[in-house]
Amino acid sequence: MNPFQASIRCTEEVDVNIFTILQRIRKNKMKSKILVTGGLGFIGSHTVVALLEQDYDVVIIDNLSNSSIEVLGGITKITQKTPEFENLDLRNKDSVIQFFEKYPDIDGVIHFAASKAVGESVENPLLYYENNLNTLVYVLKQLSKKEEACFIFSSSCTVYGQADEMPISENAPVKKAMSPYGNTKQIGEEIIRDTCKVHPGLKAISLRYFNPIGAHPSGEIGELPIGTPQNLVPFITQTAIGKRERLSVYGDDYPTGDGTCIRDYIHVMDLAEAHIVALKRLLEKRSENNYDVFNLGTGKGNSVLEVINTFEEVTGKKLPYKIADRREGDITAAYADTNKAHNVLNWKAKFTLGDALESAWKWEKKVIEKENKES
Ligand SMILES: NC(=O)c1ccc[n+]([C@@H]2O[C@H](COP(=O)([O-])OP(=O)(O)OC[C@H]3O[C@@H](n4cnc5c(N)ncnc54)[C@H](O)[C@@H]3O)[C@@H](O)[C@H]2O)c1
């Protein structure tokens, strides 16, 4: 960019910011009010912390189907602030309508609430279509009544299936979904895209997460799987702490360096930060389109054995594991092309795999400490 272009861009940004400030003054408030659905869940709680730290007003909706009210205490402990909280099931359309009547000044929504277990979605598809799609439609319906609103959607790299090329860019084709869960993310994105087309005041971004792991460095909040963990890292930490006898590595005959599957593991703290950046882009009207999609990953793939080795290195704990048969539906490799997020959002993951695993371990130790106290 030459100095002339830079000065134009700078002037535009100042204009946009002044415009936003004037709008806020007109609305008689300086802070944006953000609804975080699923805000007591794993990624939601870390994003709520990031929002509060940046001085947003936050209202959380969560029905506690996959979280605990204690998470609210963790958020308060970290931020010294307590966000408003509504224990509400988004599948109840009337409750959603009443919520937006009670909070007419919501400027934006970050929509995490959903069911996320792939295996369960195969066994109970209607639960997934109802919880992941009805809820989305009900929230969007209320938002689209507003003159202006912002919406961030939790999508997933699962929409790419086994991509033909690595790293995976946002231009890679969306493949036929391999599970009802994956299908809800694909359909969810289409619902948002179609809605934005006819509601120009509604501005939305779908964020396609790769593999979120880790916990807040304080150890006050983290991933709290109910029952047997579906993901690798909680399985690792629960095995290391002695809750599980040994870890199963599903398949060592994939066409990768060491034969185990490769994924792009991203620290939940980086993910939380990316939500703020995406939200700001929409609130400050810096987006050219009113709908866009971004990958959120580190851009680096790590095999299951690399994750195990890194965990052992950073924690000094030996992990008992065995090689098991391949799991149906597992793809060989997935890691993100992060150029779009970097160039457009000016966001890049900062934390390493070791940082993320260390924080997950700290969290697991806190969880067991608490469980022991309670028993
Ligand atoms: N964690 C991952 O590996 C991953 C990867 C890609 C995408 N995602 C998506 O990110 C989002 C958040 O994931 P997470 O890992 O934080 O999940 P999570 O289960 O920890 O959080 C979801 C939260 O939503 C709440 N919730 C669910 N249904 C609800 C309803 N009907 N009404 C109100 N609250 C409801 C749950 O109680 C929970 O607190 C989900 O949409 C998920 O599909 C997650």
The ligand as an ORCA input file, in Angstrom:
! r2SCAN-3c Opt
* xyz 0 1
  N     -15.535    -27.767     20.547
  C     -15.307    -28.099     19.300
  O     -14.490    -28.977     19.013
  C     -16.036    -27.385     18.176
  C     -15.525    -27.454     16.857
  C     -16.213    -26.802     15.837
  C     -17.399    -26.116     16.106
  N     -17.883    -26.098     17.388
  C     -19.140    -25.397     17.656
  O     -18.893    -24.358     18.582
  C     -20.020    -24.157     19.421
  C     -19.585    -24.194     20.878
  O     -18.916    -25.415     21.116
  P     -18.421    -25.812     22.582
  O     -17.313    -26.768     22.407
  O     -18.219    -24.599     23.391
  O     -19.699    -26.609     23.077
  P     -20.341    -26.689     24.540
  O     -21.281    -27.842     24.536
  O     -19.305    -26.647     25.583
  O     -21.178    -25.325     24.594
  C     -22.466    -25.191     24.059
  C     -23.335    -24.539     25.116
  O     -24.642    -24.335     24.583
  C     -25.606    -24.698     25.555
  N     -26.817    -25.087     24.796
  C     -26.968    -26.143     23.977
  N     -28.227    -26.171     23.499
  C     -28.873    -25.100     24.014
  C     -30.196    -24.599     23.906
  N     -31.131    -25.219     23.177
  N     -30.530    -23.486     24.579
  C     -29.612    -22.843     25.362
  N     -28.354    -23.284     25.512
  C     -27.980    -24.399     24.850
  C     -24.971    -25.845     26.340
  O     -25.499    -25.994     27.642
  C     -23.493    -25.414     26.378
  O     -23.219    -24.627     27.513
  C     -21.029    -25.231     19.032
  O     -21.936    -24.654     18.121
  C     -20.176    -26.274     18.337
  O     -20.914    -27.018     17.400
  C     -17.210    -26.695     18.425
*
